[in-house]
Amino acid sequence: IGTDGIWETRDGDGNRFGKDALRDLVRANAHRSPRDIQCAVLDALARFRQGRTQEDDVTLVVLKA
């Protein structure tokens, strides 16, 4: 569960991270712990921003059954 600050994160060219990228990232890391999935998402956002400041808040909750 995440807020729009995740998928609306923009890179240096103004491209959005997007919901598809978030979905793909979570699926690729589904075998990992919730904390590791959270770290993977936050790390991916930081790389995507290319050093730019986060413009919106990011809230992320990872639950696994």
C-alpha atoms as a printed R data frame, in Angstrom:
   type eleno elety resid chain resno      x       y       z
1  ATOM     1    CA   ILE     A     1  0.000   0.000   0.000
2  ATOM     2    CA   GLY     A     2  1.525   3.306  -0.994
3  ATOM     3    CA   THR     A     3  0.706   6.926  -1.607
4  ATOM     4    CA   ASP     A     4  0.804   8.791  -4.908
5  ATOM     5    CA   GLY     A     5  4.152  10.278  -3.912
6  ATOM     6    CA   ILE     A     6  5.676   6.963  -4.988
7  ATOM     7    CA   TRP     A     7  4.359   6.635  -8.527
8  ATOM     8    CA   GLU     A     8  4.371  10.389  -9.152
9  ATOM     9    CA   THR     A     9  8.089  10.687  -8.321
10 ATOM    10    CA   ARG     A    10  9.831  12.326 -11.278
11 ATOM    11    CA   ASP     A    11 13.280  11.883 -12.749
12 ATOM    12    CA   GLY     A    12 15.484  14.665 -14.134
13 ATOM    13    CA   ASP     A    13 13.561  14.616 -17.437
14 ATOM    14    CA   GLY     A    14 10.160  14.905 -15.734
15 ATOM    15    CA   ASN     A    15  9.159  11.260 -16.299
16 ATOM    16    CA   ARG     A    16  7.066   9.658 -13.583
17 ATOM    17    CA   PHE     A    17  8.131   6.494 -11.781
18 ATOM    18    CA   GLY     A    18  4.644   5.112 -12.432
19 ATOM    19    CA   LYS     A    19  2.371   2.458 -11.010
20 ATOM    20    CA   ASP     A    20  3.643  -0.208 -13.402
21 ATOM    21    CA   ALA     A    21  7.226   0.252 -12.195
22 ATOM    22    CA   LEU     A    22  6.062   0.013  -8.573
23 ATOM    23    CA   ARG     A    23  4.028  -3.102  -9.304
24 ATOM    24    CA   ASP     A    24  6.940  -4.733 -11.149
25 ATOM    25    CA   LEU     A    25  9.345  -3.870  -8.347
26 ATOM    26    CA   VAL     A    26  7.090  -5.340  -5.666
27 ATOM    27    CA   ARG     A    27  6.562  -8.513  -7.710
28 ATOM    28    CA   ALA     A    28 10.293  -8.907  -8.322
29 ATOM    29    CA   ASN     A    29 10.932  -8.640  -4.578
30 ATOM    30    CA   ALA     A    30  7.882 -10.561  -3.318
31 ATOM    31    CA   HIS     A    31 10.067 -13.354  -1.945
32 ATOM    32    CA   ARG     A    32 11.832 -10.924   0.383
33 ATOM    33    CA   SER     A    33 10.826  -9.672   3.837
34 ATOM    34    CA   PRO     A    34  8.480  -6.679   4.145
35 ATOM    35    CA   ARG     A    35 11.387  -4.522   5.347
36 ATOM    36    CA   ASP     A    36 13.522  -5.583   2.371
37 ATOM    37    CA   ILE     A    37 10.679  -4.807  -0.048
38 ATOM    38    CA   GLN     A    38 10.289  -1.376   1.532
39 ATOM    39    CA   CYS     A    39 14.020  -0.732   1.179
40 ATOM    40    CA   ALA     A    40 13.965  -1.905  -2.449
41 ATOM    41    CA   VAL     A    41 11.178   0.555  -3.286
42 ATOM    42    CA   LEU     A    42 12.790   3.481  -1.487
43 ATOM    43    CA   ASP     A    43 16.183   2.719  -3.057
44 ATOM    44    CA   ALA     A    44 14.630   2.496  -6.525
45 ATOM    45    CA   LEU     A    45 12.909   5.856  -6.020
46 ATOM    46    CA   ALA     A    46 16.173   7.475  -4.934
47 ATOM    47    CA   ARG     A    47 17.972   6.118  -8.021
48 ATOM    48    CA   PHE     A    48 15.082   7.199 -10.263
49 ATOM    49    CA   ARG     A    49 15.130  10.782  -8.898
50 ATOM    50    CA   GLN     A    50 18.783  11.057  -9.920
51 ATOM    51    CA   GLY     A    51 19.680  13.197  -6.923
52 ATOM    52    CA   ARG     A    52 16.613  15.409  -7.138
53 ATOM    53    CA   THR     A    53 14.655  16.224  -3.981
54 ATOM    54    CA   GLN     A    54 11.495  14.206  -3.326
55 ATOM    55    CA   GLU     A    55  8.637  16.577  -4.190
56 ATOM    56    CA   ASP     A    56  5.797  14.747  -2.440
57 ATOM    57    CA   ASP     A    57  5.503  12.668   0.700
58 ATOM    58    CA   VAL     A    58  6.037   8.922   0.351
59 ATOM    59    CA   THR     A    59  4.141   6.520   2.561
60 ATOM    60    CA   LEU     A    60  4.608   2.811   2.054
61 ATOM    61    CA   VAL     A    61  3.164  -0.105   4.014
62 ATOM    62    CA   VAL     A    62  4.227  -3.649   3.129
63 ATOM    63    CA   LEU     A    63  2.137  -6.543   4.442
64 ATOM    64    CA   LYS     A    64  2.745 -10.222   3.832
65 ATOM    65    CA   ALA     A    65  0.565 -13.159   4.806
